[in-house]
Structures are given as structure tokens and as C-alpha cells.
Amino acid sequence: MKLQKSTVFALYAVLELASAPDKQLSTNEIADRYGISTHHLAKVMRRLVRGGLVQSARGAGGGYRFCGNANRTTLLDIITLFEELEPELDLEEASDVPPTNIGGALQDVRDEINDLTQATLRSITITTLIKNAERRRQNDQLIIDPAI
């Protein structure tokens, strides 16, 4: 599965905001942290607000805050705001070749891969990813600074 840039930016933004729920972050702060376009991220943030995962506050002290439930919000919840997860290619309908047993067998495999992918994305919550990121940060500190 190849994700659009908007989807990846949304994942960065949601994870950043959910990892610091007491802070508001601006689009500039998030974009600078990941080296991404502020303009593109602003569009992504509007969609996340409409999707109910993020709240926005205007003004000098404004920014964005995660408002979802990190224990229940999954990768699939975020991805489906930006991606159509239907199979991109139906092997039996994609060509002029009439349906065959081989074509059907290939489509069965593709359908199974799609089902497994969606099940995996549905099983990974924002909380799980934040914990994994924290574990990676701690491991990196141990490698960088052996005195810790």
C-alpha cells in the first residue's frame, strides 16, 4: 500500500499532537519538525479538524490539539480520512482477458492481502505508536549516551 503525502503528513501531525495532549502546536512547528510543506500540512489539518480528531484554536496563542481518544483511534481511522482503501486493481475486470481460474486465484490473494493490511491498521492505536516512539527514543539515548 502506497500512502499519499497528505496521509503521511496526517499521521505525523496526529502522533505529534497526541504525544503532547496538554500542548497546542502550530502548523509551522509540526512542518518544521518533519521538513514538510506548511501549506500542504494546513490543508491536512483542516481535514483532521473536520474528521473530529483535531481541534483548532485561532489567534496568537493558537494552534492544534488532539481531541480524539488515543486508546481507540487507530491508524486506519486516520488513513481512511485521506485514502480510498478499496482494491485499486480488480485483476478480472482490469483487462480484456475473460475471467479465468488463474485470474480468480490471483484476485483471492490480493483480497487476502488487503484484508490483512486493513486488520493490521485497525489493530494499531495512536497510544501504541506513541509508546513505540518513546521506547525508540530511550533506546537511542542508551546508544548515544552509555552513562544513562
C-alpha positions as CSV (number, residue, x, y, z in Angstrom):
1,M,0.0,0.0,0.0
2,K,1.4,3.3,-1.0
3,L,0.1,6.3,1.0
4,Q,-0.4,9.8,-0.3
5,K,1.7,12.6,1.1
6,S,-1.4,14.0,2.8
7,T,-1.9,10.8,4.7
8,V,1.7,10.6,5.9
9,F,1.5,14.2,7.0
10,A,-1.7,13.5,8.9
11,L,-0.1,10.6,10.7
12,Y,2.9,12.8,11.7
13,A,0.5,15.6,12.9
14,V,-1.8,13.3,14.9
15,L,1.1,11.5,16.5
16,E,2.8,14.7,17.4
17,L,-0.4,16.2,18.9
18,A,-1.4,13.1,20.7
19,S,2.0,12.6,22.3
20,A,1.7,16.0,24.0
21,P,-2.1,16.3,24.7
22,D,-1.6,19.3,27.0
23,K,0.1,21.4,24.4
24,Q,-1.1,23.2,21.3
25,L,1.2,23.0,18.3
26,S,1.1,25.3,15.2
27,T,1.3,24.0,11.7
28,N,4.7,25.6,11.4
29,E,6.0,23.7,14.4
30,I,4.9,20.4,13.0
31,A,6.0,21.1,9.5
32,D,9.4,22.3,10.7
33,R,9.9,19.2,12.8
34,Y,9.3,16.9,9.8
35,G,10.6,19.1,7.0
36,I,7.3,19.2,5.2
37,S,5.3,21.9,3.4
38,T,3.4,24.2,5.9
39,H,0.9,25.0,3.2
40,H,0.2,21.3,2.5
41,L,0.0,20.5,6.2
42,A,-2.5,23.3,6.7
43,K,-4.9,21.5,4.3
44,V,-4.3,18.3,6.1
45,M,-5.0,19.9,9.4
46,R,-8.4,21.2,8.2
47,R,-9.4,17.7,7.1
48,L,-8.3,16.3,10.5
49,V,-10.5,19.0,12.2
50,R,-13.5,18.1,10.0
51,G,-12.8,14.4,10.9
52,G,-13.0,15.2,14.6
53,L,-9.5,14.1,15.5
54,V,-8.0,17.6,16.0
55,Q,-9.3,20.9,17.4
56,S,-8.0,24.2,16.3
57,A,-7.6,27.5,18.2
58,R,-7.1,30.8,16.4
59,G,-5.1,33.7,17.4
60,A,-1.6,34.5,18.7
61,G,-1.5,31.5,21.1
62,G,-3.5,29.3,18.7
63,G,-2.6,26.0,17.2
64,Y,-3.9,22.5,17.1
65,R,-4.6,19.9,19.8
66,F,-5.5,16.2,19.5
67,C,-9.1,15.7,20.7
68,G,-9.6,12.0,19.9
69,N,-9.2,9.0,22.1
70,A,-5.6,7.9,21.6
71,N,-6.5,4.4,23.1
72,R,-9.2,3.9,20.5
73,T,-8.1,5.9,17.4
74,T,-6.3,3.6,15.0
75,L,-4.1,4.1,12.0
76,L,-7.0,3.0,9.9
77,D,-9.1,5.8,11.3
78,I,-6.6,8.4,10.2
79,I,-5.8,6.8,6.9
80,T,-9.4,6.4,5.8
81,L,-9.8,10.2,6.1
82,F,-7.4,10.6,3.2
83,E,-7.3,7.3,1.3
84,E,-9.8,5.1,-0.5
85,L,-9.0,1.7,0.7
86,E,-10.9,-0.2,-1.9
87,P,-8.7,-2.6,-4.0
88,E,-7.0,-0.5,-6.7
89,L,-6.9,-3.3,-9.2
90,D,-9.5,-6.0,-9.8
91,L,-7.5,-8.4,-11.9
92,E,-10.5,-10.0,-13.5
93,E,-12.0,-6.6,-14.6
94,A,-8.8,-4.7,-15.3
95,S,-8.1,-6.2,-18.7
96,D,-9.8,-7.6,-21.8
97,V,-9.0,-11.1,-20.7
98,P,-12.1,-13.0,-19.7
99,P,-12.3,-14.2,-16.1
100,T,-10.2,-17.4,-15.5
101,N,-9.4,-19.6,-12.6
102,I,-5.9,-18.1,-12.5
103,G,-7.3,-14.6,-12.5
104,G,-9.7,-15.6,-9.7
105,A,-6.9,-17.1,-7.7
106,L,-4.7,-14.0,-8.1
107,Q,-7.7,-11.8,-7.0
108,D,-8.2,-14.0,-3.9
109,V,-4.6,-13.4,-2.9
110,R,-4.9,-9.7,-3.5
111,D,-8.2,-9.6,-1.4
112,E,-6.5,-11.5,1.4
113,I,-3.6,-9.1,1.4
114,N,-6.0,-6.2,1.5
115,D,-7.9,-7.7,4.4
116,L,-4.7,-8.4,6.4
117,T,-3.5,-4.9,5.8
118,Q,-6.7,-3.3,7.0
119,A,-6.8,-5.6,10.0
120,T,-3.3,-4.6,11.0
121,L,-4.0,-0.9,10.6
122,R,-7.2,-1.3,12.6
123,S,-5.3,-3.0,15.4
124,I,-2.6,-0.3,15.9
125,T,-3.7,2.6,18.1
126,I,-2.2,6.0,18.5
127,T,-1.2,5.1,22.1
128,T,0.7,2.0,20.8
129,L,2.6,4.1,18.3
130,I,3.4,6.8,20.9
131,K,4.7,4.1,23.3
132,N,6.9,2.6,20.5
133,A,8.3,6.0,19.7
134,E,9.1,6.6,23.3
135,R,10.8,3.2,23.5
136,R,12.9,4.1,20.4
137,R,13.8,7.4,22.0
138,Q,15.0,5.7,25.1
139,N,17.0,3.1,23.2
140,D,18.6,5.9,21.1
141,Q,19.6,7.7,24.3
142,L,21.2,4.5,25.6
143,I,23.2,4.1,22.4
144,I,24.2,7.8,22.3
145,D,24.9,8.2,26.0
146,P,26.1,4.9,27.6
147,A,26.2,6.7,31.0
148,I,22.4,6.8,31.2
